[in-house]
Amino acid sequence: MRLEHMSPAHVRRALDIYMQFAWPEGGGQTALATLKELEGLATLDELFARFEKVAGSSGGLQRFALRLGNQRYPFMKFVVQEHLVYGEYFFSVDTHDNLDIRPDSPEFAEWTHLKDFNRGLKHRIERGWDEAGLPTNADLRALLVELSRVERGEVKRKTILLVDDEQDVATGIATLLEAHGYDCELARDGLEALERLARDPLPDLVLLDYEMPQLDGEEVLRRLRREERTAHLPVLLATASQIDLSRLRRISGLLRKPYPRHILFEMVARLLAAEEERRRRS
């Protein structure tokens, strides 16, 4: 939805639906206090001034986040952002459950159940928005498919494995990359990605989301780099989280969400060219 077509009423309707699903027995103290602060604000500028503003990759796209939590987890966020397409804004839920709890931790099984709960809740909220005619990632996917019909590129003979549990966004990005001449494969989570990467031929590049169920991007990267056949596989990591880059030294590139699509194309082309050069010299 273009920002000039969005009104405070759209945002408040989205917040009402969020609360119905996330707090079915009444909002938590923090969530209700946050919503009370928004009462009486008449413009989007006033509303978004109360949100956390997150800087994405270079390109000037905007992301506004409001922490509202849910009945089992206090850190889930309501997000309004433009992503990939300048001027078009969409509502989404950020589960924000990227705590560093590794598979060998005794709390890992319980943490996995909580993440599954958050993921299911996210889908229910976003489906509620979609049914209410509010802009969601389903609309972003449709817009990217339309753009792919006019934005075309020459055949690259390169394969990209796109790993992202946000299926609407992943499908839209894959459609755009294919329009620009790449072959694209999709994996829905880290486990599915590792299963694919255990088979030949390897893709030429992995576009890897950081926050995912089962195995997050960091764990996927760790497992790739310990295997000789994937140790040098180019990996472009995408995240909206503030992460410690010292722990991700072996990524090939980083995309901060939200990012414009031209930055994606430039990063992909640069990393593939660098890999060609590395292979030529080795």
C-alpha positions as CSV (number, residue, x, y, z in Angstrom):
1,M,0.0,0.0,0.0
2,R,1.3,3.4,-0.9
3,L,2.0,5.5,2.2
4,E,-0.3,8.2,0.9
5,H,-3.1,5.7,0.8
6,M,-2.5,4.4,4.3
7,S,-4.3,6.0,7.3
8,P,-4.0,5.7,11.1
9,A,-7.3,3.7,10.8
10,H,-5.4,1.0,8.8
11,V,-2.7,0.8,11.5
12,R,-5.3,0.7,14.3
13,R,-7.3,-2.0,12.5
14,A,-4.1,-4.1,12.1
15,L,-3.3,-3.6,15.8
16,D,-6.8,-4.7,16.9
17,I,-6.4,-7.9,14.9
18,Y,-2.9,-8.5,16.3
19,M,-4.2,-8.1,19.8
20,Q,-7.2,-10.5,19.2
21,F,-4.8,-13.3,18.3
22,A,-1.8,-12.5,20.5
23,W,-3.7,-11.6,23.6
24,P,-7.1,-13.5,23.4
25,E,-7.8,-13.0,27.1
26,G,-6.8,-9.4,27.2
27,G,-3.6,-7.6,26.5
28,G,-0.6,-7.8,28.7
29,Q,0.3,-4.8,30.8
30,T,3.1,-3.7,28.5
31,A,1.1,-4.1,25.3
32,L,-2.0,-2.2,26.7
33,A,0.2,0.6,27.9
34,T,1.9,0.8,24.5
35,L,-1.5,1.0,22.7
36,K,-2.8,3.6,25.1
37,E,0.1,5.8,24.1
38,L,-1.1,5.7,20.5
39,E,-4.7,6.8,21.3
40,G,-5.6,10.2,19.9
41,L,-2.7,10.3,17.5
42,A,-4.2,11.6,14.3
43,T,-1.4,11.2,11.7
44,L,0.9,8.4,10.5
45,D,3.9,10.6,11.4
46,E,2.7,10.8,15.0
47,L,2.0,7.1,15.2
48,F,5.4,6.0,13.7
49,A,7.2,8.4,15.9
50,R,6.3,6.0,18.8
51,F,7.6,3.0,16.8
52,E,11.2,1.7,16.7
53,K,12.7,2.7,13.4
54,V,15.1,0.2,12.0
55,A,17.8,1.1,9.4
56,G,18.0,-1.4,6.5
57,S,20.6,-1.8,3.8
58,S,21.6,1.3,1.9
59,G,18.7,2.6,-0.2
60,G,16.6,4.4,2.3
61,L,13.8,1.9,2.8
62,Q,11.9,2.3,6.1
63,R,10.9,-0.2,8.8
64,F,8.8,0.7,11.8
65,A,8.5,-1.9,14.6
66,L,6.3,-1.9,17.8
67,R,6.9,-4.5,20.4
68,L,3.6,-5.9,21.6
69,G,4.5,-9.5,22.6
70,N,2.0,-12.3,23.0
71,Q,0.6,-14.3,25.9
72,R,3.6,-16.6,25.9
73,Y,6.4,-14.4,24.7
74,P,7.0,-10.7,25.4
75,F,9.2,-9.7,22.4
76,M,7.1,-10.3,19.3
77,K,6.6,-7.2,17.2
78,F,4.2,-5.5,14.8
79,V,6.0,-4.3,11.8
80,V,5.2,-1.8,9.0
81,Q,7.8,-1.6,6.3
82,E,8.7,-1.0,2.7
83,H,10.7,-3.9,1.4
84,L,12.2,-4.4,-2.1
85,V,9.8,-1.8,-3.7
86,Y,10.2,1.9,-2.9
87,G,7.0,3.5,-1.6
88,E,5.0,0.3,-1.0
89,Y,4.4,-0.6,2.7
90,F,3.3,-3.9,4.2
91,F,2.3,-5.2,7.6
92,S,4.1,-8.2,9.0
93,V,4.8,-9.9,12.4
94,D,8.4,-10.2,13.5
95,T,8.5,-13.1,16.0
96,H,11.8,-11.7,17.3
97,D,12.8,-15.0,18.8
98,N,16.4,-15.1,17.9
99,L,17.9,-15.8,21.3
100,D,21.2,-17.7,21.2
101,I,19.9,-21.1,22.4
102,R,21.9,-23.8,20.6
103,P,20.8,-27.4,19.8
104,D,23.1,-28.8,22.5
105,S,21.4,-26.7,25.2
106,P,19.0,-28.4,27.6
107,E,16.4,-25.7,26.9
108,F,16.5,-26.2,23.2
109,A,13.5,-28.5,22.9
110,E,11.3,-26.1,24.9
111,W,12.6,-23.1,23.0
112,T,11.8,-24.9,19.7
113,H,8.2,-25.4,20.9
114,L,7.9,-21.7,21.7
115,K,9.3,-20.7,18.3
116,D,6.7,-23.0,16.7
117,F,4.0,-21.4,18.7
118,N,5.2,-17.9,17.7
119,R,5.4,-18.9,14.0
120,G,1.9,-20.3,14.0
121,L,0.6,-17.1,15.7
122,K,2.4,-15.0,13.2
123,H,0.7,-16.8,10.3
124,R,-2.8,-16.5,12.0
125,I,-2.3,-12.7,12.5
126,E,-1.1,-12.1,9.0
127,R,-4.0,-14.2,7.6
128,G,-6.4,-12.1,9.6
129,W,-4.9,-8.9,8.1
130,D,-5.2,-10.4,4.6
131,E,-8.8,-11.2,5.2
132,A,-9.4,-7.7,6.4
133,G,-8.0,-6.2,3.2
134,L,-4.8,-4.9,4.9
135,P,-1.4,-4.9,3.1
136,T,0.6,-8.0,3.8
137,N,3.5,-10.0,2.3
138,A,1.0,-11.7,0.1
139,D,0.5,-8.4,-1.6
140,L,4.2,-7.9,-1.8
141,R,4.5,-11.3,-3.6
142,A,1.9,-10.3,-6.1
143,L,3.6,-7.0,-6.7
144,L,7.0,-8.7,-7.3
145,V,5.4,-11.1,-9.7
146,E,4.0,-8.1,-11.7
147,L,7.4,-6.4,-11.7
148,S,9.1,-9.6,-12.9
149,R,7.0,-9.3,-16.2
150,V,8.8,-6.0,-17.0
151,E,12.1,-6.3,-15.3
152,R,14.0,-8.8,-17.4
153,G,17.7,-9.8,-17.7
154,E,19.9,-12.1,-19.8
155,V,20.3,-15.7,-18.8
156,K,23.1,-16.0,-16.3
157,R,23.5,-19.9,-16.0
158,K,23.8,-19.5,-12.3
159,T,21.7,-21.2,-9.6
160,I,20.7,-19.5,-6.4
161,L,19.3,-21.4,-3.4
162,L,16.9,-19.1,-1.5
163,V,16.4,-20.2,2.1
164,D,13.5,-18.3,3.9
165,D,10.5,-19.4,5.9
166,E,8.6,-16.3,4.7
167,Q,7.1,-18.1,1.7
168,D,5.3,-15.1,0.1
169,V,8.5,-13.0,0.2
170,A,10.7,-15.9,-0.9
171,T,8.4,-16.7,-3.9
172,G,8.4,-13.1,-4.9
173,I,12.2,-12.8,-4.7
174,A,12.7,-16.0,-6.6
175,T,10.4,-14.8,-9.4
176,L,12.4,-11.6,-9.7
177,L,15.7,-13.4,-9.7
178,E,14.5,-15.8,-12.4
179,A,13.3,-12.8,-14.5
180,H,16.9,-11.5,-14.2
181,G,18.2,-14.7,-15.6
182,Y,19.1,-16.8,-12.6
183,D,17.8,-20.3,-11.8
184,C,16.2,-20.4,-8.3
185,E,15.5,-23.1,-5.8
186,L,13.6,-22.6,-2.6
187,A,14.1,-24.1,0.9
188,R,11.6,-23.4,3.6
189,D,14.0,-23.7,6.6
190,G,17.5,-24.5,7.6
191,L,17.0,-28.3,7.7
192,E,15.6,-28.3,4.2
193,A,18.5,-26.2,3.0
194,L,21.1,-28.6,4.4
195,E,19.3,-31.5,2.9
196,R,19.5,-29.8,-0.5
197,L,23.1,-28.8,-0.1
198,A,24.0,-32.4,0.7
199,R,23.3,-33.2,-3.0
200,D,25.1,-32.3,-6.1
201,P,25.2,-30.1,-8.0
202,L,25.7,-27.3,-5.5
203,P,24.1,-24.0,-6.2
204,D,26.4,-21.1,-7.1
205,L,25.1,-19.0,-4.2
206,V,22.9,-19.3,-1.1
207,L,20.7,-16.4,-0.1
208,L,20.1,-17.3,3.5
209,D,17.6,-15.8,6.0
210,Y,18.9,-15.4,9.5
211,E,15.7,-16.0,11.6
212,M,14.1,-19.3,10.8
213,P,12.5,-22.2,12.7
214,Q,14.4,-25.5,13.2
215,L,17.9,-24.2,12.4
216,D,18.7,-20.5,12.1
217,G,21.0,-19.0,9.5
218,E,24.0,-19.0,11.9
219,E,23.7,-22.7,12.5
220,V,23.3,-23.4,8.8
221,L,26.4,-21.4,8.0
222,R,28.4,-23.1,10.8
223,R,27.5,-26.5,9.3
224,L,28.3,-25.5,5.8
225,R,31.7,-24.1,6.7
226,R,32.8,-27.2,8.5
227,E,32.4,-29.3,5.3
228,E,35.1,-29.2,2.7
229,R,32.6,-29.3,-0.3
230,T,30.7,-26.2,1.0
231,A,33.4,-24.4,2.9
232,H,33.8,-21.8,0.1
233,L,30.2,-21.7,-1.1
234,P,29.1,-18.0,-1.3
235,V,26.5,-17.2,1.3
236,L,24.5,-13.9,1.3
237,L,22.8,-13.5,4.7
238,A,19.7,-11.4,5.1
239,T,18.4,-10.2,8.4
240,A,16.5,-7.5,10.2
241,S,18.2,-8.4,13.5
242,Q,21.1,-6.7,15.1
243,I,23.6,-9.5,15.0
244,D,27.2,-9.8,16.2
245,L,29.1,-9.9,12.9
246,S,32.2,-11.3,14.6
247,R,30.4,-14.6,14.9
248,L,29.5,-14.6,11.2
249,R,33.0,-13.9,9.7
250,R,32.5,-16.5,7.0
251,I,29.5,-15.0,5.4
252,S,30.2,-13.6,1.9
253,G,27.8,-10.7,2.2
254,L,25.1,-9.2,4.4
255,L,21.7,-7.7,3.5
256,R,20.0,-5.6,6.2
257,K,16.3,-5.8,5.9
258,P,14.5,-4.0,4.5
259,Y,16.5,-3.6,1.3
260,P,15.6,-2.4,-2.2
261,R,15.7,-5.0,-5.0
262,H,18.6,-3.2,-6.9
263,I,20.8,-3.8,-3.9
264,L,19.9,-7.5,-3.9
265,F,20.8,-7.8,-7.6
266,E,24.1,-5.9,-7.2
267,M,25.1,-8.0,-4.2
268,V,24.3,-11.3,-6.0
269,A,26.2,-10.3,-9.1
270,R,29.2,-9.1,-7.1
271,L,29.4,-12.3,-5.0
272,L,29.1,-14.5,-8.1
273,A,31.8,-12.6,-9.9
274,A,34.1,-12.9,-6.8
275,E,33.5,-16.7,-6.7
276,E,34.4,-17.0,-10.4
277,E,37.6,-15.1,-9.7
278,R,38.4,-17.3,-6.7
279,R,37.9,-20.5,-8.8
280,R,40.0,-19.1,-11.6
281,R,42.9,-18.5,-9.2
282,S,42.7,-21.7,-7.3
